[in-house]
Amino acid sequence: MPGSFLDTSALVKRYHPEAGSAEVDRLWNDPAQTLFVSRLSALEIVSAFAGKVRAGTISPVDFDSLRGRFFADVATSDR
């Protein structure tokens, strides 16, 4: 079974469009792929989203939405 490790910088691309998002989405939507992430990704992705708020790239409302989507995906992941 093929597998891919998504570090936090790749994982962020799943939730906020940027260069490389299409490739991450392709992996994410491929049922034959097993995706691996570090347990530290939960902390790191929230920090990355907060950095986007500080930079003005996303709003605080977007931050809450992205964080919620990430944790919902982690909670429902069966891969």
PyMOL Python script that loads the backbone (N, CA, C, O; Angstrom):
from pymol import cmd

cmd.read_pdbstr("""\
ATOM      1  N   MET A   1       0.849  -1.177   0.000  1.00  0.00           N
ATOM      2  CA  MET A   1       0.000   0.000   0.000  1.00  0.00           C
ATOM      3  C   MET A   1       0.893   1.238   0.000  1.00  0.00           C
ATOM      4  O   MET A   1       1.735   1.390   0.885  1.00  0.00           O
ATOM      5  N   PRO A   2       0.721   2.118  -0.976  1.00  0.00           N
ATOM      6  CA  PRO A   2       1.546   3.333  -1.002  1.00  0.00           C
ATOM      7  C   PRO A   2       1.180   4.268   0.143  1.00  0.00           C
ATOM      8  O   PRO A   2       0.037   4.300   0.600  1.00  0.00           O
ATOM      9  N   GLY A   3       2.149   5.010   0.586  1.00  0.00           N
ATOM     10  CA  GLY A   3       1.898   5.965   1.654  1.00  0.00           C
ATOM     11  C   GLY A   3       2.723   7.214   1.466  1.00  0.00           C
ATOM     12  O   GLY A   3       3.773   7.191   0.825  1.00  0.00           O
ATOM     13  N   SER A   4       2.241   8.304   2.028  1.00  0.00           N
ATOM     14  CA  SER A   4       2.933   9.578   1.962  1.00  0.00           C
ATOM     15  C   SER A   4       2.897  10.231   3.330  1.00  0.00           C
ATOM     16  O   SER A   4       1.873  10.213   4.013  1.00  0.00           O
ATOM     17  N   PHE A   5       4.028  10.811   3.726  1.00  0.00           N
ATOM     18  CA  PHE A   5       4.101  11.579   4.961  1.00  0.00           C
ATOM     19  C   PHE A   5       3.861  13.033   4.616  1.00  0.00           C
ATOM     20  O   PHE A   5       4.531  13.582   3.741  1.00  0.00           O
ATOM     21  N   LEU A   6       2.917  13.661   5.289  1.00  0.00           N
ATOM     22  CA  LEU A   6       2.662  15.083   5.092  1.00  0.00           C
ATOM     23  C   LEU A   6       3.214  15.843   6.287  1.00  0.00           C
ATOM     24  O   LEU A   6       2.702  15.729   7.401  1.00  0.00           O
ATOM     25  N   ASP A   7       4.274  16.627   6.045  1.00  0.00           N
ATOM     26  CA  ASP A   7       4.738  17.483   7.127  1.00  0.00           C
ATOM     27  C   ASP A   7       3.766  18.650   7.256  1.00  0.00           C
ATOM     28  O   ASP A   7       2.844  18.781   6.451  1.00  0.00           O
ATOM     29  N   THR A   8       3.962  19.484   8.245  1.00  0.00           N
ATOM     30  CA  THR A   8       3.001  20.545   8.512  1.00  0.00           C
ATOM     31  C   THR A   8       2.869  21.502   7.342  1.00  0.00           C
ATOM     32  O   THR A   8       1.765  21.952   7.040  1.00  0.00           O
ATOM     33  N   SER A   9       3.973  21.822   6.676  1.00  0.00           N
ATOM     34  CA  SER A   9       3.888  22.758   5.549  1.00  0.00           C
ATOM     35  C   SER A   9       3.039  22.180   4.418  1.00  0.00           C
ATOM     36  O   SER A   9       2.354  22.929   3.721  1.00  0.00           O
ATOM     37  N   ALA A  10       3.072  20.877   4.230  1.00  0.00           N
ATOM     38  CA  ALA A  10       2.206  20.248   3.225  1.00  0.00           C
ATOM     39  C   ALA A  10       0.775  20.177   3.721  1.00  0.00           C
ATOM     40  O   ALA A  10      -0.163  20.395   2.955  1.00  0.00           O
ATOM     41  N   LEU A  11       0.608  19.879   4.974  1.00  0.00           N
ATOM     42  CA  LEU A  11      -0.729  19.745   5.544  1.00  0.00           C
ATOM     43  C   LEU A  11      -1.500  21.064   5.496  1.00  0.00           C
ATOM     44  O   LEU A  11      -2.709  21.068   5.260  1.00  0.00           O
ATOM     45  N   VAL A  12      -0.814  22.172   5.716  1.00  0.00           N
ATOM     46  CA  VAL A  12      -1.456  23.485   5.645  1.00  0.00           C
ATOM     47  C   VAL A  12      -2.062  23.703   4.264  1.00  0.00           C
ATOM     48  O   VAL A  12      -3.110  24.337   4.138  1.00  0.00           O
ATOM     49  N   LYS A  13      -1.418  23.190   3.242  1.00  0.00           N
ATOM     50  CA  LYS A  13      -1.901  23.351   1.866  1.00  0.00           C
ATOM     51  C   LYS A  13      -3.270  22.704   1.659  1.00  0.00           C
ATOM     52  O   LYS A  13      -3.995  23.081   0.738  1.00  0.00           O
ATOM     53  N   ARG A  14      -3.622  21.761   2.479  1.00  0.00           N
ATOM     54  CA  ARG A  14      -4.933  21.124   2.412  1.00  0.00           C
ATOM     55  C   ARG A  14      -6.037  22.089   2.846  1.00  0.00           C
ATOM     56  O   ARG A  14      -7.173  21.990   2.381  1.00  0.00           O
ATOM     57  N   TYR A  15      -5.703  23.007   3.723  1.00  0.00           N
ATOM     58  CA  TYR A  15      -6.701  23.875   4.336  1.00  0.00           C
ATOM     59  C   TYR A  15      -6.666  25.313   3.830  1.00  0.00           C
ATOM     60  O   TYR A  15      -7.658  26.033   3.940  1.00  0.00           O
ATOM     61  N   HIS A  16      -5.533  25.735   3.278  1.00  0.00           N
ATOM     62  CA  HIS A  16      -5.423  27.102   2.756  1.00  0.00           C
ATOM     63  C   HIS A  16      -4.708  27.034   1.405  1.00  0.00           C
ATOM     64  O   HIS A  16      -3.552  26.616   1.341  1.00  0.00           O
ATOM     65  N   PRO A  17      -5.385  27.439   0.328  1.00  0.00           N
ATOM     66  CA  PRO A  17      -4.799  27.311  -1.010  1.00  0.00           C
ATOM     67  C   PRO A  17      -3.489  28.087  -1.157  1.00  0.00           C
ATOM     68  O   PRO A  17      -3.400  29.271  -0.829  1.00  0.00           O
ATOM     69  N   GLU A  18      -2.499  27.393  -1.651  1.00  0.00           N
ATOM     70  CA  GLU A  18      -1.201  27.985  -1.962  1.00  0.00           C
ATOM     71  C   GLU A  18      -0.501  27.038  -2.920  1.00  0.00           C
ATOM     72  O   GLU A  18      -1.030  25.973  -3.242  1.00  0.00           O
ATOM     73  N   ALA A  19       0.675  27.414  -3.373  1.00  0.00           N
ATOM     74  CA  ALA A  19       1.413  26.557  -4.298  1.00  0.00           C
ATOM     75  C   ALA A  19       1.562  25.169  -3.694  1.00  0.00           C
ATOM     76  O   ALA A  19       2.003  25.030  -2.553  1.00  0.00           O
ATOM     77  N   GLY A  20       1.199  24.154  -4.446  1.00  0.00           N
ATOM     78  CA  GLY A  20       1.297  22.773  -3.990  1.00  0.00           C
ATOM     79  C   GLY A  20      -0.004  22.207  -3.453  1.00  0.00           C
ATOM     80  O   GLY A  20      -0.085  21.008  -3.184  1.00  0.00           O
ATOM     81  N   SER A  21      -1.024  23.041  -3.290  1.00  0.00           N
ATOM     82  CA  SER A  21      -2.300  22.562  -2.752  1.00  0.00           C
ATOM     83  C   SER A  21      -2.923  21.486  -3.630  1.00  0.00           C
ATOM     84  O   SER A  21      -3.499  20.528  -3.114  1.00  0.00           O
ATOM     85  N   ALA A  22      -2.816  21.627  -4.934  1.00  0.00           N
ATOM     86  CA  ALA A  22      -3.427  20.644  -5.844  1.00  0.00           C
ATOM     87  C   ALA A  22      -2.823  19.260  -5.637  1.00  0.00           C
ATOM     88  O   ALA A  22      -3.543  18.262  -5.669  1.00  0.00           O
ATOM     89  N   GLU A  23      -1.532  19.189  -5.429  1.00  0.00           N
ATOM     90  CA  GLU A  23      -0.870  17.895  -5.214  1.00  0.00           C
ATOM     91  C   GLU A  23      -1.306  17.281  -3.882  1.00  0.00           C
ATOM     92  O   GLU A  23      -1.565  16.079  -3.809  1.00  0.00           O
ATOM     93  N   VAL A  24      -1.387  18.088  -2.844  1.00  0.00           N
ATOM     94  CA  VAL A  24      -1.846  17.591  -1.544  1.00  0.00           C
ATOM     95  C   VAL A  24      -3.283  17.107  -1.658  1.00  0.00           C
ATOM     96  O   VAL A  24      -3.619  16.047  -1.129  1.00  0.00           O
ATOM     97  N   ASP A  25      -4.136  17.862  -2.338  1.00  0.00           N
ATOM     98  CA  ASP A  25      -5.533  17.446  -2.534  1.00  0.00           C
ATOM     99  C   ASP A  25      -5.620  16.130  -3.295  1.00  0.00           C
ATOM    100  O   ASP A  25      -6.456  15.280  -2.989  1.00  0.00           O
ATOM    101  N   ARG A  26      -4.749  15.967  -4.293  1.00  0.00           N
ATOM    102  CA  ARG A  26      -4.740  14.715  -5.067  1.00  0.00           C
ATOM    103  C   ARG A  26      -4.416  13.536  -4.152  1.00  0.00           C
ATOM    104  O   ARG A  26      -5.091  12.507  -4.198  1.00  0.00           O
ATOM    105  N   LEU A  27      -3.391  13.683  -3.328  1.00  0.00           N
ATOM    106  CA  LEU A  27      -3.031  12.616  -2.384  1.00  0.00           C
ATOM    107  C   LEU A  27      -4.159  12.368  -1.390  1.00  0.00           C
ATOM    108  O   LEU A  27      -4.505  11.222  -1.102  1.00  0.00           O
ATOM    109  N   TRP A  28      -4.731  13.451  -0.869  1.00  0.00           N
ATOM    110  CA  TRP A  28      -5.786  13.361   0.140  1.00  0.00           C
ATOM    111  C   TRP A  28      -7.010  12.614  -0.384  1.00  0.00           C
ATOM    112  O   TRP A  28      -7.634  11.836   0.338  1.00  0.00           O
ATOM    113  N   ASN A  29      -7.341  12.860  -1.640  1.00  0.00           N
ATOM    114  CA  ASN A  29      -8.554  12.284  -2.223  1.00  0.00           C
ATOM    115  C   ASN A  29      -8.346  10.922  -2.872  1.00  0.00           C
ATOM    116  O   ASN A  29      -9.294  10.338  -3.398  1.00  0.00           O
ATOM    117  N   ASP A  30      -7.130  10.412  -2.842  1.00  0.00           N
ATOM    118  CA  ASP A  30      -6.822   9.111  -3.430  1.00  0.00           C
ATOM    119  C   ASP A  30      -7.023   8.025  -2.370  1.00  0.00           C
ATOM    120  O   ASP A  30      -6.216   7.914  -1.447  1.00  0.00           O
ATOM    121  N   PRO A  31      -8.086   7.224  -2.486  1.00  0.00           N
ATOM    122  CA  PRO A  31      -8.349   6.211  -1.459  1.00  0.00           C
ATOM    123  C   PRO A  31      -7.261   5.142  -1.363  1.00  0.00           C
ATOM    124  O   PRO A  31      -7.183   4.429  -0.363  1.00  0.00           O
ATOM    125  N   ALA A  32      -6.424   5.024  -2.387  1.00  0.00           N
ATOM    126  CA  ALA A  32      -5.345   4.045  -2.350  1.00  0.00           C
ATOM    127  C   ALA A  32      -4.139   4.549  -1.551  1.00  0.00           C
ATOM    128  O   ALA A  32      -3.230   3.778  -1.244  1.00  0.00           O
ATOM    129  N   GLN A  33      -4.133   5.837  -1.217  1.00  0.00           N
ATOM    130  CA  GLN A  33      -3.018   6.433  -0.470  1.00  0.00           C
ATOM    131  C   GLN A  33      -3.252   6.301   1.032  1.00  0.00           C
ATOM    132  O   GLN A  33      -4.362   6.501   1.524  1.00  0.00           O
ATOM    133  N   THR A  34      -2.204   5.969   1.734  1.00  0.00           N
ATOM    134  CA  THR A  34      -2.203   6.061   3.184  1.00  0.00           C
ATOM    135  C   THR A  34      -1.388   7.298   3.521  1.00  0.00           C
ATOM    136  O   THR A  34      -0.237   7.427   3.104  1.00  0.00           O
ATOM    137  N   LEU A  35      -1.988   8.204   4.274  1.00  0.00           N
ATOM    138  CA  LEU A  35      -1.309   9.446   4.628  1.00  0.00           C
ATOM    139  C   LEU A  35      -0.886   9.394   6.084  1.00  0.00           C
ATOM    140  O   LEU A  35      -1.633   8.950   6.956  1.00  0.00           O
ATOM    141  N   PHE A  36       0.317   9.852   6.321  1.00  0.00           N
ATOM    142  CA  PHE A  36       0.877   9.878   7.664  1.00  0.00           C
ATOM    143  C   PHE A  36       1.189  11.317   8.050  1.00  0.00           C
ATOM    144  O   PHE A  36       1.688  12.086   7.229  1.00  0.00           O
ATOM    145  N   VAL A  37       0.899  11.682   9.290  1.00  0.00           N
ATOM    146  CA  VAL A  37       1.283  12.986   9.822  1.00  0.00           C
ATOM    147  C   VAL A  37       1.851  12.777  11.219  1.00  0.00           C
ATOM    148  O   VAL A  37       1.535  11.797  11.893  1.00  0.00           O
ATOM    149  N   SER A  38       2.677  13.695  11.631  1.00  0.00           N
ATOM    150  CA  SER A  38       3.247  13.652  12.969  1.00  0.00           C
ATOM    151  C   SER A  38       2.207  14.110  13.989  1.00  0.00           C
ATOM    152  O   SER A  38       1.340  14.928  13.680  1.00  0.00           O
ATOM    153  N   ARG A  39       2.302  13.583  15.188  1.00  0.00           N
ATOM    154  CA  ARG A  39       1.423  14.062  16.264  1.00  0.00           C
ATOM    155  C   ARG A  39       1.667  15.542  16.541  1.00  0.00           C
ATOM    156  O   ARG A  39       0.769  16.253  16.992  1.00  0.00           O
ATOM    157  N   LEU A  40       2.873  15.996  16.270  1.00  0.00           N
ATOM    158  CA  LEU A  40       3.187  17.411  16.475  1.00  0.00           C
ATOM    159  C   LEU A  40       2.467  18.316  15.483  1.00  0.00           C
ATOM    160  O   LEU A  40       2.390  19.527  15.685  1.00  0.00           O
ATOM    161  N   SER A  41       1.943  17.732  14.418  1.00  0.00           N
ATOM    162  CA  SER A  41       1.250  18.525  13.407  1.00  0.00           C
ATOM    163  C   SER A  41       0.070  19.293  13.984  1.00  0.00           C
ATOM    164  O   SER A  41      -0.240  20.388  13.514  1.00  0.00           O
ATOM    165  N   ALA A  42      -0.587  18.745  14.984  1.00  0.00           N
ATOM    166  CA  ALA A  42      -1.739  19.433  15.587  1.00  0.00           C
ATOM    167  C   ALA A  42      -1.306  20.779  16.166  1.00  0.00           C
ATOM    168  O   ALA A  42      -1.976  21.791  15.960  1.00  0.00           O
ATOM    169  N   LEU A  43      -0.207  20.788  16.876  1.00  0.00           N
ATOM    170  CA  LEU A  43       0.309  22.033  17.441  1.00  0.00           C
ATOM    171  C   LEU A  43       0.856  22.934  16.343  1.00  0.00           C
ATOM    172  O   LEU A  43       0.587  24.135  16.322  1.00  0.00           O
ATOM    173  N   GLU A  44       1.615  22.355  15.445  1.00  0.00           N
ATOM    174  CA  GLU A  44       2.263  23.147  14.404  1.00  0.00           C
ATOM    175  C   GLU A  44       1.266  23.773  13.433  1.00  0.00           C
ATOM    176  O   GLU A  44       1.473  24.903  12.992  1.00  0.00           O
ATOM    177  N   ILE A  45       0.192  23.067  13.089  1.00  0.00           N
ATOM    178  CA  ILE A  45      -0.755  23.618  12.123  1.00  0.00           C
ATOM    179  C   ILE A  45      -1.536  24.782  12.735  1.00  0.00           C
ATOM    180  O   ILE A  45      -1.831  25.755  12.042  1.00  0.00           O
ATOM    181  N   VAL A  46      -1.869  24.694  14.010  1.00  0.00           N
ATOM    182  CA  VAL A  46      -2.542  25.813  14.672  1.00  0.00           C
ATOM    183  C   VAL A  46      -1.612  27.023  14.686  1.00  0.00           C
ATOM    184  O   VAL A  46      -2.051  28.153  14.472  1.00  0.00           O
ATOM    185  N   SER A  47      -0.333  26.784  14.938  1.00  0.00           N
ATOM    186  CA  SER A  47       0.650  27.862  14.914  1.00  0.00           C
ATOM    187  C   SER A  47       0.764  28.462  13.504  1.00  0.00           C
ATOM    188  O   SER A  47       0.866  29.680  13.355  1.00  0.00           O
ATOM    189  N   ALA A  48       0.748  27.623  12.491  1.00  0.00           N
ATOM    190  CA  ALA A  48       0.825  28.113  11.105  1.00  0.00           C
ATOM    191  C   ALA A  48      -0.402  28.949  10.763  1.00  0.00           C
ATOM    192  O   ALA A  48      -0.279  29.995  10.125  1.00  0.00           O
ATOM    193  N   PHE A  49      -1.575  28.502  11.179  1.00  0.00           N
ATOM    194  CA  PHE A  49      -2.795  29.279  10.933  1.00  0.00           C
ATOM    195  C   PHE A  49      -2.731  30.620  11.674  1.00  0.00           C
ATOM    196  O   PHE A  49      -3.126  31.650  11.127  1.00  0.00           O
ATOM    197  N   ALA A  50      -2.240  30.608  12.909  1.00  0.00           N
ATOM    198  CA  ALA A  50      -2.119  31.849  13.681  1.00  0.00           C
ATOM    199  C   ALA A  50      -1.146  32.813  12.999  1.00  0.00           C
ATOM    200  O   ALA A  50      -1.362  34.024  12.996  1.00  0.00           O
ATOM    201  N   GLY A  51      -0.086  32.272  12.430  1.00  0.00           N
ATOM    202  CA  GLY A  51       0.862  33.108  11.686  1.00  0.00           C
ATOM    203  C   GLY A  51       0.207  33.763  10.485  1.00  0.00           C
ATOM    204  O   GLY A  51       0.515  34.907  10.151  1.00  0.00           O
ATOM    205  N   LYS A  52      -0.693  33.042   9.837  1.00  0.00           N
ATOM    206  CA  LYS A  52      -1.420  33.615   8.703  1.00  0.00           C
ATOM    207  C   LYS A  52      -2.347  34.742   9.152  1.00  0.00           C
ATOM    208  O   LYS A  52      -2.551  35.707   8.415  1.00  0.00           O
ATOM    209  N   VAL A  53      -2.909  34.625  10.356  1.00  0.00           N
ATOM    210  CA  VAL A  53      -3.731  35.713  10.902  1.00  0.00           C
ATOM    211  C   VAL A  53      -2.842  36.932  11.157  1.00  0.00           C
ATOM    212  O   VAL A  53      -3.192  38.048  10.774  1.00  0.00           O
ATOM    213  N   ARG A  54      -1.696  36.719  11.802  1.00  0.00           N
ATOM    214  CA  ARG A  54      -0.786  37.836  12.099  1.00  0.00           C
ATOM    215  C   ARG A  54      -0.298  38.518  10.827  1.00  0.00           C
ATOM    216  O   ARG A  54      -0.100  39.733  10.806  1.00  0.00           O
ATOM    217  N   ALA A  55      -0.103  37.732   9.764  1.00  0.00           N
ATOM    218  CA  ALA A  55       0.365  38.289   8.491  1.00  0.00           C
ATOM    219  C   ALA A  55      -0.765  38.942   7.697  1.00  0.00           C
ATOM    220  O   ALA A  55      -0.518  39.605   6.689  1.00  0.00           O
ATOM    221  N   GLY A  56      -1.999  38.753   8.151  1.00  0.00           N
ATOM    222  CA  GLY A  56      -3.139  39.323   7.439  1.00  0.00           C
ATOM    223  C   GLY A  56      -3.597  38.497   6.255  1.00  0.00           C
ATOM    224  O   GLY A  56      -4.398  38.966   5.446  1.00  0.00           O
ATOM    225  N   THR A  57      -3.102  37.274   6.140  1.00  0.00           N
ATOM    226  CA  THR A  57      -3.476  36.391   5.036  1.00  0.00           C
ATOM    227  C   THR A  57      -4.866  35.813   5.227  1.00  0.00           C
ATOM    228  O   THR A  57      -5.602  35.615   4.260  1.00  0.00           O
ATOM    229  N   ILE A  58      -5.224  35.543   6.474  1.00  0.00           N
ATOM    230  CA  ILE A  58      -6.566  35.046   6.802  1.00  0.00           C
ATOM    231  C   ILE A  58      -7.103  35.847   7.983  1.00  0.00           C
ATOM    232  O   ILE A  58      -6.342  36.471   8.722  1.00  0.00           O
ATOM    233  N   SER A  59      -8.404  35.822   8.148  1.00  0.00           N
ATOM    234  CA  SER A  59      -9.044  36.522   9.262  1.00  0.00           C
ATOM    235  C   SER A  59      -9.121  35.603  10.484  1.00  0.00           C
ATOM    236  O   SER A  59      -8.942  34.391  10.362  1.00  0.00           O
ATOM    237  N   PRO A  60      -9.385  36.171  11.646  1.00  0.00           N
ATOM    238  CA  PRO A  60      -9.598  35.328  12.835  1.00  0.00           C
ATOM    239  C   PRO A  60     -10.750  34.337  12.645  1.00  0.00           C
ATOM    240  O   PRO A  60     -10.695  33.222  13.165  1.00  0.00           O
ATOM    241  N   VAL A  61     -11.785  34.728  11.910  1.00  0.00           N
ATOM    242  CA  VAL A  61     -12.905  33.815  11.634  1.00  0.00           C
ATOM    243  C   VAL A  61     -12.408  32.648  10.768  1.00  0.00           C
ATOM    244  O   VAL A  61     -12.761  31.492  11.005  1.00  0.00           O
ATOM    245  N   ASP A  62     -11.580  32.970   9.756  1.00  0.00           N
ATOM    246  CA  ASP A  62     -10.999  31.915   8.922  1.00  0.00           C
ATOM    247  C   ASP A  62     -10.128  30.982   9.766  1.00  0.00           C
ATOM    248  O   ASP A  62     -10.142  29.766   9.570  1.00  0.00           O
ATOM    249  N   PHE A  63      -9.374  31.554  10.702  1.00  0.00           N
ATOM    250  CA  PHE A  63      -8.539  30.757  11.600  1.00  0.00           C
ATOM    251  C   PHE A  63      -9.387  29.712  12.322  1.00  0.00           C
ATOM    252  O   PHE A  63      -9.049  28.528  12.345  1.00  0.00           O
ATOM    253  N   ASP A  64     -10.491  30.168  12.909  1.00  0.00           N
ATOM    254  CA  ASP A  64     -11.365  29.244  13.630  1.00  0.00           C
ATOM    255  C   ASP A  64     -11.912  28.159  12.712  1.00  0.00           C
ATOM    256  O   ASP A  64     -11.997  26.993  13.097  1.00  0.00           O
ATOM    257  N   SER A  65     -12.281  28.547  11.504  1.00  0.00           N
ATOM    258  CA  SER A  65     -12.824  27.595  10.533  1.00  0.00           C
ATOM    259  C   SER A  65     -11.781  26.561  10.113  1.00  0.00           C
ATOM    260  O   SER A  65     -12.062  25.363  10.087  1.00  0.00           O
ATOM    261  N   LEU A  66     -10.574  27.032   9.783  1.00  0.00           N
ATOM    262  CA  LEU A  66      -9.511  26.111   9.354  1.00  0.00           C
ATOM    263  C   LEU A  66      -9.118  25.164  10.474  1.00  0.00           C
ATOM    264  O   LEU A  66      -8.934  23.967  10.254  1.00  0.00           O
ATOM    265  N   ARG A  67      -8.992  25.708  11.674  1.00  0.00           N
ATOM    266  CA  ARG A  67      -8.644  24.869  12.826  1.00  0.00           C
ATOM    267  C   ARG A  67      -9.726  23.808  13.055  1.00  0.00           C
ATOM    268  O   ARG A  67      -9.419  22.645  13.315  1.00  0.00           O
ATOM    269  N   GLY A  68     -10.974  24.215  12.956  1.00  0.00           N
ATOM    270  CA  GLY A  68     -12.080  23.272  13.120  1.00  0.00           C
ATOM    271  C   GLY A  68     -12.079  22.189  12.062  1.00  0.00           C
ATOM    272  O   GLY A  68     -12.298  21.018  12.370  1.00  0.00           O
ATOM    273  N   ARG A  69     -11.832  22.570  10.806  1.00  0.00           N
ATOM    274  CA  ARG A  69     -11.764  21.576   9.719  1.00  0.00           C
ATOM    275  C   ARG A  69     -10.649  20.582   9.968  1.00  0.00           C
ATOM    276  O   ARG A  69     -10.835  19.378   9.794  1.00  0.00           O
ATOM    277  N   PHE A  70      -9.477  21.085  10.380  1.00  0.00           N
ATOM    278  CA  PHE A  70      -8.348  20.191  10.631  1.00  0.00           C
ATOM    279  C   PHE A  70      -8.694  19.175  11.720  1.00  0.00           C
ATOM    280  O   PHE A  70      -8.505  17.973  11.532  1.00  0.00           O
ATOM    281  N   PHE A  71      -9.197  19.653  12.854  1.00  0.00           N
ATOM    282  CA  PHE A  71      -9.483  18.742  13.958  1.00  0.00           C
ATOM    283  C   PHE A  71     -10.641  17.800  13.635  1.00  0.00           C
ATOM    284  O   PHE A  71     -10.674  16.671  14.125  1.00  0.00           O
ATOM    285  N   ALA A  72     -11.584  18.250  12.820  1.00  0.00           N
ATOM    286  CA  ALA A  72     -12.665  17.349  12.369  1.00  0.00           C
ATOM    287  C   ALA A  72     -12.085  16.250  11.484  1.00  0.00           C
ATOM    288  O   ALA A  72     -12.471  15.087  11.603  1.00  0.00           O
ATOM    289  N   ASP A  73     -11.161  16.615  10.597  1.00  0.00           N
ATOM    290  CA  ASP A  73     -10.535  15.605   9.734  1.00  0.00           C
ATOM    291  C   ASP A  73      -9.742  14.600  10.559  1.00  0.00           C
ATOM    292  O   ASP A  73      -9.796  13.400  10.291  1.00  0.00           O
ATOM    293  N   VAL A  74      -9.012  15.074  11.553  1.00  0.00           N
ATOM    294  CA  VAL A  74      -8.225  14.172  12.404  1.00  0.00           C
ATOM    295  C   VAL A  74      -9.169  13.226  13.165  1.00  0.00           C
ATOM    296  O   VAL A  74      -8.891  12.033  13.287  1.00  0.00           O
ATOM    297  N   ALA A  75     -10.270  13.759  13.666  1.00  0.00           N
ATOM    298  CA  ALA A  75     -11.207  12.955  14.451  1.00  0.00           C
ATOM    299  C   ALA A  75     -11.908  11.899  13.617  1.00  0.00           C
ATOM    300  O   ALA A  75     -12.254  10.838  14.137  1.00  0.00           O
ATOM    301  N   THR A  76     -12.128  12.165  12.326  1.00  0.00           N
ATOM    302  CA  THR A  76     -12.874  11.239  11.488  1.00  0.00           C
ATOM    303  C   THR A  76     -11.983  10.418  10.560  1.00  0.00           C
ATOM    304  O   THR A  76     -12.480   9.605   9.780  1.00  0.00           O
ATOM    305  N   SER A  77     -10.690  10.623  10.640  1.00  0.00           N
ATOM    306  CA  SER A  77      -9.775   9.914   9.748  1.00  0.00           C
ATOM    307  C   SER A  77      -9.787   8.421  10.035  1.00  0.00           C
ATOM    308  O   SER A  77      -9.675   7.985  11.181  1.00  0.00           O
ATOM    309  N   ASP A  78      -9.925   7.659   8.972  1.00  0.00           N
ATOM    310  CA  ASP A  78      -9.845   6.206   9.122  1.00  0.00           C
ATOM    311  C   ASP A  78      -8.643   5.658   8.376  1.00  0.00           C
ATOM    312  O   ASP A  78      -8.508   4.446   8.209  1.00  0.00           O
ATOM    313  N   ARG A  79      -7.772   6.547   7.930  1.00  0.00           N
ATOM    314  CA  ARG A  79      -6.587   6.107   7.214  1.00  0.00           C
ATOM    315  C   ARG A  79      -5.368   6.364   8.040  1.00  0.00           C
ATOM    316  O   ARG A  79      -4.255   6.061   7.610  1.00  0.00           O
TER     317      ARG A  79
END
""", "prot")
cmd.dss("prot")
cmd.show_as("cartoon", "prot")
cmd.util.cbc("prot")
cmd.orient("prot")
